């Protein structure tokens, strides 16, 4: 069954897990106007994108200018979603798609969503389980420059 919801009202009642789910539903649909309503302009994406440790990047640039540009058919499925606190939600995720290089991309891991006081996504902290998959995505141009390198 498909159901239209008032994301803000549901999030007030059920917590930030609702925002996490809405984030991925709008992302998978490429509904960028609605996705933008969920994400703070200065939101960050923190991930282990290589063996050098965690990297912090602008979330909107990482998702829209990196991942979906390199892999237009990318889809993310989330499961075991739960609200940890009023501003934090966790989930397991699986993703797959076809890179522009022709390679198939598959990865999975865990994700932590941190909301700001306005209820918008402020940071997405991703634990990627396959660095080999991340290397494929980087080679295809799907990982933007690290914020630390921008100086």
C-alpha positions in Angstrom: 0.0 0.0 0.0 1.3 3.5 -0.8 0.5 6.2 1.6 1.1 10.0 1.4 2.3 11.2 4.8 3.0 14.6 6.4 6.7 13.9 7.2 7.0 16.6 9.8 3.9 15.4 11.7 5.0 11.8 11.6 8.6 12.8 12.7 7.1 14.7 15.7 5.2 11.6 16.7 7.7 8.8 15.8 11.1 10.5 15.8 13.9 11.0 13.3 13.6 7.5 11.7 10.8 9.0 9.7 13.2 11.7 8.3 15.7 8.9 7.5 13.0 7.0 5.6 11.7 10.1 3.7 15.3 11.0 2.8 15.8 7.7 1.0 12.3 7.6 -0.6 12.9 11.0 -2.1 16.5 10.2 -3.1 15.4 7.0 -4.8 12.7 8.9 -6.6 15.1 11.7 -7.6 12.5 14.1 -6.1 15.2 16.7 -5.3 12.7 19.4 -4.4 11.3 17.3 -1.6 14.7 15.9 -0.7 16.1 19.4 -0.3 13.3 20.2 2.2 14.7 17.4 4.4 18.4 18.4 4.2 20.1 21.4 5.7 22.1 23.5 3.2 25.3 23.0 5.1 24.7 19.3 5.8 27.7 17.0 5.7 28.4 13.4 4.6 30.9 11.6 6.8 32.2 8.2 5.6 35.1 5.9 5.4 35.7 6.4 1.7 39.2 5.0 1.8 41.8 3.6 4.2 42.9 7.1 5.4 40.0 7.3 7.8 36.8 9.3 7.9 36.2 12.0 5.3 33.7 14.9 5.5 32.1 16.3 2.4 29.1 18.5 1.6 26.1 16.1 1.6 24.2 17.7 -1.3 27.3 17.7 -3.5 28.1 14.2 -2.5 24.7 12.8 -3.3 23.5 14.9 -6.3 26.9 15.8 -7.8 28.8 12.6 -7.1 26.9 9.4 -6.4 23.9 10.0 -8.7 26.0 11.5 -11.5 28.3 8.5 -11.5 25.5 6.0 -11.0 22.2 7.3 -12.3 20.2 4.2 -11.5 21.5 3.9 -7.9 18.9 2.7 -5.3 19.2 2.4 -1.6 17.2 0.1 0.6 17.1 0.7 4.3 16.1 -1.8 7.0 16.2 -2.0 10.7 15.6 1.7 11.1 15.2 3.1 14.6 15.2 6.4 16.4 18.0 6.6 18.9 17.2 10.0 20.3 15.1 13.0 19.3 17.8 14.1 16.8 19.5 10.8 15.8 18.4 7.7 13.8 20.3 4.6 12.7 19.7 2.0 10.0 21.3 -0.7 7.9 21.4 0.0 4.2 22.1 -1.8 0.9 22.8 -0.1 -2.3 23.3 -1.1 -5.9 23.5 0.5 -9.3 25.4 0.6 -12.6 28.4 2.9 -12.8 28.9 4.9 -16.0 32.0 2.7 -16.5 29.8 -0.3 -17.0 30.8 -1.8 -13.6 28.1 -3.0 -11.3 28.1 -1.4 -7.8 26.9 -3.1 -4.7 27.6 -2.1 -1.2 26.1 -2.2 2.3 26.7 -0.9 5.7 25.3 1.2 8.6 24.1 4.8 8.6 23.6 7.4 11.3 21.4 10.4 10.6 22.0 13.5 12.8 19.3 16.2 12.6 19.7 19.8 13.6 17.3 21.6 15.9 15.1 22.5 12.9 14.6 18.8 12.2 16.6 18.8 9.0 19.4 16.3 8.2 22.7 17.9 9.4 25.1 15.0 9.0 24.9 11.5 7.5 27.6 9.3 8.9 28.1 6.2 6.7 30.0 3.0 7.5 30.7 1.4 4.1 31.3 -2.4 4.4 33.1 -2.7 1.0 36.0 -0.3 0.4 36.5 -2.2 -3.0 33.0 -0.9 -4.0 33.9 2.6 -2.8 37.1 2.4 -4.9 34.9 1.6 -8.0 32.7 4.5 -7.3 35.7 6.9 -6.8 37.2 5.7 -10.2 33.8 6.5 -11.8 33.9 10.0 -10.4 31.3 9.4 -7.8 33.2 10.7 -4.8 33.9 14.4 -4.6 37.0 16.0 -3.1 37.4 15.7 0.6 36.6 18.9 2.6 39.9 18.6 4.4 41.7 18.9 1.0 39.8 22.1 0.1 41.7 23.9 2.9 
